[in-house]
Amino acid sequence: MPFKNSINKKIVEIPLVQIKPFKSAARKNYSRDKLNELAASIEKNGIIQPLTVRKLKNSEYELIAGERRLRAAAICGLATVPCMVISCSDAEAGLFSLNENLQRSELNFFEEAEIIRNIISRCHITRQELANNIGKKTSAVANKLRILDLGCDERNIILKAHLTERHAKAILKISDKTERRIVLSEIVENNMNVTQSEEYIDYLLHESKTDRRHSHYQKAIIKDIRIFENTIENAVKTMRESGISAVEMQTENDNFIEYVIRIPKRPEPTDHNSGLIA
C-alpha cells in the first residue's frame, strides 16, 4: 500500500481542546519528570517542531505525531499549539504514526510491538503490507509481535531488569507459563546476558524428562537440608541468647554432613567432653 498524503505546509495554530489523541498511540505512560523538563523548555523556547494532525469532523483534529509535546504544552498552560495538517486515510495515518514512533529512542520494544499490533488491527492491513511500508521483513514483524505473548507481569520483570528483546524472544521458547516465570527469575538473579540465557534455555529444553525430574529432586533435597541447617543454627542461637554457652561444630565429606553441638551441663564452662551429635 503506497503512502500518499496531501500535506498543508502552512503551520496552523490549533487549540488544544480540538486535538484528540491518536487511537493507536504506543505510549500509555509518560515520565512526569521528563514531561516537566519538556514543558520548561517549551515555556522558554516555544514548540520548535510542530505537531502533526489530520482533520476530522466538527472542527476536531486527530493527533498523528507529537503527543509528548501536546502533553507538555498542556502543562505549560498553552491554549494553542503549532500543527502541520495532513490529509490521509486511517491506514496512512497509522503508518505515519508508526514510522514516527519507531524512531523514538525512548520507546521500548514492547511498546513498539503494541503499536504494530494496534495499527494492523485498526487499519485492516496485513503484516506484509505493514512490513513493506516500514522497510522490514514480514518475519521480523511476526517476531516482533510474538513478544506480546508474554504476560504483563513478565514484561514488567524484563523491563525492570533491563533485559533485551532477544531475552524476551528466548524466554518465549518455554511454553509453560509457570516454568517460564521460574526461568526468567533465574536469568534475572544470575544477571545472564543474551548468550548465557539462550544457552541456559536450550539446555532446559533439550534436557530429558528423567534428568529434569532428577534435577528438581536434587534441588528439593538441597532445600530441605538448608531448612535443617537453619533449624540447628537457630536452636544454638536461642540457647546462647538464654545464657547457655552452646558450641556448634560442622564437618562434611562426600557422603554426609555432621553437626556436633556441645551443651554445658553446668553454667561453668568446665566440661568440654559432653556432646550431642545431630
matplotlib code that plots the C-alpha trace (Angstrom):
import matplotlib.pyplot as plt

x = [0.0, 1.7, 1.8, 0.4, -0.9, -1.6, 0.3, -0.7, 2.8, 1.4, 1.8, -1.6, -2.2, -4.8, -6.5, -5.5, -9.2, -9.7, -7.0, -7.9, -5.2, -4.4, -6.3, -3.3, -0.8, 2.0, 3.0, 0.4, 2.5, 4.9, 7.5, 6.2, 9.7, 10.6, 7.3, 8.0, 11.5, 10.0, 7.3, 10.0, 11.9, 8.6, 7.9, 11.3, 11.8, 8.3, 7.5, 10.2, 8.9, 5.1, 2.8, 1.3, -2.5, -5.3, -8.7, -11.7, -15.3, -16.8, -13.6, -11.7, -8.2, -6.6, -3.0, -0.7, 2.7, 3.8, 1.8, 4.7, 4.7, 0.9, 1.0, 3.9, 2.1, -0.9, 1.4, 2.6, -1.0, -0.7, -4.1, -2.9, 0.0, 1.6, 0.5, 1.1, -2.2, -2.1, -4.9, -4.6, -6.6, -6.8, -4.1, -1.8, -2.3, -1.4, 1.8, 2.8, 2.5, 4.2, 7.2, 7.5, 7.3, 9.7, 12.4, 11.9, 14.7, 12.7, 10.1, 10.7, 10.3, 7.0, 5.6, 6.9, 5.1, 1.9, 1.7, 2.4, -0.5, -2.8, -2.2, -2.7, -5.9, -7.2, -6.2, -7.1, -3.8, -1.7, 1.6, 3.3, 1.8, 2.9, 6.4, 6.7, 5.9, 8.3, 11.2, 11.2, 10.8, 7.4, 9.2, 10.7, 7.2, 5.9, 8.8, 8.2, 4.5, 5.4, 6.8, 3.3, 2.6, 4.4, 2.1, 2.1, 4.0, 6.7, 7.1, 7.5, 10.2, 12.0, 11.9, 12.8, 15.8, 16.8, 16.8, 16.7, 14.3, 16.4, 16.0, 12.2, 12.2, 14.4, 12.1, 9.2, 10.7, 9.3, 5.6, 4.7, 4.0, 4.9, 8.2, 8.8, 8.5, 11.0, 13.5, 13.0, 13.8, 16.9, 18.1, 17.5, 19.0, 22.1, 22.4, 22.7, 23.5, 21.6, 24.0, 24.0, 20.2, 19.8, 22.2, 20.5, 17.1, 18.3, 19.8, 16.5, 14.5, 16.8, 17.3, 15.5, 12.4, 14.2, 17.2, 14.9, 12.9, 16.3, 17.4, 14.2, 14.5, 18.1, 17.0, 14.3, 16.8, 19.2, 16.3, 15.3, 18.9, 19.1, 15.9, 17.5, 20.7, 18.7, 16.8, 20.0, 21.6, 18.5, 18.4, 22.1, 21.5, 18.4, 20.5, 23.3, 20.8, 19.4, 22.9, 23.8, 27.3, 26.4, 29.0, 28.2, 30.7, 30.2, 32.2, 31.4, 32.6, 31.4, 28.8, 27.3, 27.3, 27.9, 26.8, 28.2, 26.6, 28.3, 26.0, 27.5, 25.7, 26.5, 26.8, 30.6, 32.3, 34.4, 33.0, 34.3, 33.5, 29.7, 28.2, 25.3, 25.5, 22.8]
y = [0.0, 3.2, 6.0, 9.1, 12.1, 15.8, 18.0, 21.5, 23.1, 26.1, 25.8, 26.3, 27.2, 24.8, 24.9, 22.0, 21.3, 20.5, 17.9, 14.2, 11.6, 9.0, 5.8, 3.5, 5.6, 3.4, 5.2, 4.9, 6.1, 9.1, 10.1, 13.1, 14.4, 14.3, 15.9, 18.7, 19.2, 19.4, 21.8, 24.0, 24.0, 24.9, 27.6, 29.1, 28.4, 27.6, 24.4, 24.1, 21.1, 21.4, 18.6, 16.5, 16.2, 15.3, 17.0, 15.3, 16.4, 19.3, 21.3, 18.5, 17.1, 13.8, 13.8, 11.7, 12.6, 14.7, 13.5, 14.4, 17.9, 18.1, 17.0, 19.3, 22.2, 21.5, 21.5, 25.0, 26.2, 26.9, 27.4, 26.5, 24.6, 24.8, 21.9, 20.6, 19.3, 16.3, 14.6, 10.8, 7.6, 5.7, 3.2, 6.0, 7.8, 4.6, 4.1, 7.7, 7.5, 4.1, 5.4, 8.4, 6.4, 3.7, 6.4, 7.4, 6.1, 6.1, 3.7, 0.2, -2.9, -4.0, -0.6, -0.9, -4.3, -2.8, 0.0, -2.5, -4.8, -1.8, -0.4, -3.8, -4.2, -0.7, -0.1, -3.6, -4.2, -7.4, -7.9, -8.0, -4.6, -3.1, -4.6, -3.2, 0.3, 0.4, -1.3, -4.6, -8.2, -9.9, -12.4, -9.5, -8.1, -11.5, -12.0, -8.5, -9.4, -12.7, -10.9, -9.7, -13.4, -12.6, -11.6, -8.1, -9.3, -11.0, -7.8, -5.7, -8.0, -7.9, -4.1, -3.6, -5.9, -4.1, -7.3, -7.1, -8.0, -11.1, -12.1, -11.9, -14.0, -16.6, -16.9, -17.4, -20.7, -22.1, -22.6, -23.5, -20.1, -21.4, -22.8, -19.6, -17.5, -19.6, -19.4, -15.7, -15.3, -17.4, -15.2, -12.0, -13.3, -14.5, -11.5, -13.6, -11.9, -12.9, -15.7, -17.2, -17.0, -18.7, -21.5, -22.0, -22.2, -24.5, -26.8, -26.9, -27.6, -30.5, -32.0, -35.3, -35.6, -38.0, -35.7, -32.8, -34.8, -35.8, -32.2, -31.0, -33.8, -32.8, -29.2, -30.2, -32.2, -29.3, -27.0, -29.4, -29.7, -25.9, -25.9, -28.3, -26.3, -23.1, -25.0, -26.1, -22.7, -21.0, -23.5, -22.8, -19.1, -19.3, -21.2, -18.6, -15.8, -17.6, -17.7, -21.3, -21.4, -23.9, -24.6, -25.8, -27.6, -28.9, -31.4, -32.5, -35.1, -36.7, -38.9, -36.8, -33.6, -34.0, -31.4, -31.6, -29.4, -29.1, -28.0, -27.5, -29.4, -26.6, -22.9, -23.1, -23.9, -26.7, -29.7, -30.0, -33.6, -33.6, -33.6, -34.4, -35.5, -34.2]
z = [0.0, -1.1, 1.4, -0.3, 1.5, 0.9, 3.4, 4.1, 4.5, 6.3, 10.1, 11.8, 15.5, 16.8, 20.2, 22.4, 23.2, 19.5, 19.3, 20.0, 20.8, 18.2, 18.9, 18.2, 20.3, 21.6, 24.8, 27.5, 30.4, 30.4, 32.8, 34.7, 35.3, 31.6, 30.7, 33.2, 31.6, 28.2, 29.5, 30.9, 27.6, 25.7, 28.1, 27.4, 23.7, 22.4, 20.4, 17.8, 15.9, 15.0, 15.9, 13.0, 12.9, 10.5, 10.1, 11.5, 11.6, 13.7, 13.8, 15.5, 14.7, 15.4, 16.6, 14.5, 15.9, 18.9, 22.0, 24.4, 23.0, 23.4, 27.0, 27.8, 26.2, 28.4, 31.5, 30.4, 30.1, 26.4, 24.7, 21.2, 19.6, 16.1, 13.9, 10.4, 8.9, 6.6, 4.7, 4.8, 5.3, 8.6, 7.3, 6.2, 9.5, 11.3, 9.2, 9.6, 13.4, 13.4, 11.4, 13.7, 16.9, 15.8, 15.5, 19.1, 21.3, 24.5, 23.1, 24.5, 22.3, 23.9, 23.1, 19.5, 19.2, 20.7, 18.1, 15.3, 16.5, 17.0, 13.5, 11.8, 13.7, 13.3, 9.7, 8.5, 6.7, 6.6, 8.2, 4.8, 3.9, 7.1, 6.8, 3.2, 4.4, 7.3, 5.5, 7.4, 6.5, 7.3, 9.5, 11.5, 12.1, 13.1, 15.6, 17.0, 17.6, 19.3, 22.3, 23.2, 24.2, 27.4, 30.2, 31.8, 34.9, 32.7, 30.6, 33.8, 35.1, 31.8, 31.6, 35.2, 34.9, 31.7, 29.7, 25.9, 23.2, 22.4, 26.1, 25.6, 22.5, 24.1, 27.1, 24.8, 23.7, 27.0, 26.6, 30.2, 31.9, 35.4, 34.2, 32.2, 35.2, 37.1, 34.3, 34.0, 37.7, 37.3, 34.4, 36.4, 39.6, 37.9, 35.6, 32.5, 29.2, 26.0, 25.0, 28.5, 28.6, 25.3, 26.2, 29.5, 27.9, 25.2, 27.8, 29.7, 26.5, 25.4, 28.9, 29.2, 31.4, 33.6, 34.1, 34.8, 37.4, 39.0, 38.9, 40.6, 43.2, 43.9, 44.3, 46.7, 48.9, 49.0, 50.0, 52.8, 54.1, 54.2, 56.3, 58.8, 58.9, 59.7, 62.4, 64.1, 63.8, 65.2, 68.1, 69.0, 68.7, 71.1, 73.7, 73.5, 73.9, 77.0, 78.6, 77.7, 76.1, 73.4, 70.8, 67.2, 65.0, 61.5, 59.4, 55.9, 53.4, 50.2, 52.0, 54.8, 56.9, 60.6, 63.2, 66.8, 69.4, 72.8, 75.7, 79.2, 82.0, 84.4, 84.0, 84.4, 81.1, 82.6, 81.0, 77.4, 76.8, 76.8, 73.5, 71.3, 67.7, 65.4]

ax = plt.figure().add_subplot(projection="3d")
ax.plot(x, y, z, "-o")
ax.set_aspect("equal")
plt.show()
